[in-house]
Amino acid sequence: MNTREILVAGGGIGGLAVALALAQKGRRVRVLEKAAEFGEIGYGIQMGPNVASMLDRLGVLKALEPTSVFPQALIFADALTNEELTRIALGKRFLERYRYRYFVIHRRDLHGGLLDACRQRGEIVLESSRGLKSFTQESDTVTVVCENGSVYEGAALVGADGLWSPTRQAVVGDGAPRMAGHYVYRGVVPDEQVVDRSRIDTMTIWGGPDLHMVQYRLRGGTVMNNVATIASRRFRRGEKDAGAPDELEELFAQTHPGVRDNLRYVSRERNWVLHDRDPVTNWTLGRVTLLGDAAHPTLQYLAQGAQMAIEDGVVLAEKVAAAGEDYNRAFLAYQRERMNRSARVVLSSRFFGEWFHVGGGARELRNELARGRDPENPWEADWLYRGIQPDGRL
Ligand SMILES: Cc1cc2nc3c(=O)[nH]c(=O)nc-3n(C[C@H](O)[C@H](O)[C@H](O)COP(=O)(O)OP(=O)(O)OC[C@H]3O[C@@H](n4cnc5c(N)ncnc54)[C@H](O)[C@@H]3O)c2cc1C
């Protein structure tokens, strides 16, 4: 086992995935998490076959199965008419093509599975209440100072500290992320409360002018995850109360009653304000690099942010294993391999946000194209679902 620790700032999905991947390569890792406890808030997360294969490599896929749900199809429907436009089958042919199934899981279950696996590895130390405040580096050492004054030395630092990453500010220095003006309301309700059960075994997205709704079941089908998103018109007009609950109601008022009805499952207590960043090429500074949302935060529209963070972790560990003690070389190789794939996710996610949210003539075009899609081929996600290609090829 290599004796010098690698420090990871952030114990979210990306931080734990990279810790696990590095430990599998015999590296010692210390994860410094800002929150008082390692944990995740409780909503759903979609996982494509690209990430299922990564989770398999990390040895956690089997343990996640009992809490995962494997929908029968991905459905795209029009929110104004409730017309089903596309149904992508997730059965035998999908499995033959991509080797792994598509699944959905509660964030807590995914994070918990990674956390359990980390706890079982002697190479990994997990420390909470350790928010990274700053770091310095010399030729072979990185020193991290935490908000509570504790100091750690390591051979390298991975900034997996999320959207507002202080590590990124020291490495890239590009200020606050870009606010998209999109607001998300979520809710998880017991399955028996769900009235319309016509698409109960699917992952369904309804797209409408400046809004969309997503629904799928979690935890062995015992609960239903509901996500309502609006592209706020008030935000675009620079008005106050952008994305407030009354704007949610206002925009969903135009939808089909069967779609609007799903708003009853969505909590108004808090919303998520969506951000992303333009892709950059300099995630690495000496022995420090970035991963996950710290490196390439994305809008949710391809449901790939966490998946990219997990893929990052696996690739980073491979590059570290190949480069011995030369962390700068390893991190530059990692960045090169991950750059275009993650940038494509960021830019495609913006496109799919538009695609979901169009109105007028653009909606007519979208619907016609969606109706014509091959139900056996999720074409826009094929490059994603095929997974990581050698040398980061797309
Ligand atoms: C509404 C919504 C739906 C989504 N759906 C999906 C989906 O279906 N599929 C998918 O793959 N992705 C989805 N995503 C994206 C996904 O949530 C993120 O991309 C993913 O959580 C990023 O993981 P991360 O570990 O990089 O960052 P985070 O999950 O943000 O974790 C960062 C961690 O760092 C900690 N931290 C912060 N600052 C510091 C510091 N200074 N020092 C130490 N620790 C620190 C935080 O407490 C946190 O634990 C969705 C996002 C949203 C908003």
The ligand as an ORCA input file, in Angstrom:
! r2SCAN-3c Opt
* xyz 0 1
  C     -32.931     18.546     -9.113
  C     -31.701     17.755     -9.459
  C     -31.835     16.464     -9.981
  C     -30.701     15.731    -10.320
  N     -30.853     14.482    -10.836
  C     -29.768     13.767    -11.162
  C     -29.905     12.449    -11.705
  O     -31.031     11.944    -11.889
  N     -28.777     11.755    -12.026
  C     -27.531     12.285    -11.839
  O     -26.525     11.615    -12.139
  N     -27.372     13.522    -11.319
  C     -28.454     14.277    -10.980
  N     -28.280     15.521    -10.455
  C     -26.916     16.074    -10.289
  C     -26.230     15.544     -9.044
  O     -27.019     15.794     -7.912
  C     -24.863     16.219     -8.850
  O     -24.206     16.335    -10.079
  C     -24.017     15.372     -7.900
  O     -24.589     15.357     -6.613
  C     -22.582     15.916     -7.834
  O     -21.851     15.181     -6.888
  P     -20.564     15.823     -6.215
  O     -20.082     14.806     -5.264
  O     -19.661     16.328     -7.269
  O     -21.105     17.114     -5.473
  P     -22.088     17.214     -4.230
  O     -23.118     16.151     -4.267
  O     -22.548     18.632     -4.174
  O     -21.149     16.924     -2.992
  C     -20.204     17.863     -2.548
  C     -19.868     17.552     -1.111
  O     -18.844     18.450     -0.686
  C     -19.179     18.999      0.563
  N     -18.497     20.284      0.664
  C     -18.895     21.497      0.200
  N     -17.971     22.429      0.465
  C     -16.966     21.792      1.094
  C     -15.721     22.205      1.623
  N     -15.337     23.477      1.588
  N     -14.914     21.283      2.208
  C     -15.293     19.969      2.288
  N     -16.475     19.533      1.831
  C     -17.285     20.435      1.225
  C     -20.688     19.060      0.577
  O     -21.197     19.101      1.894
  C     -21.038     17.761     -0.145
  O     -21.112     16.667      0.730
  C     -29.405     16.278    -10.112
  C     -29.270     17.565     -9.559
  C     -30.409     18.301     -9.241
  C     -30.241     19.673     -8.652
*
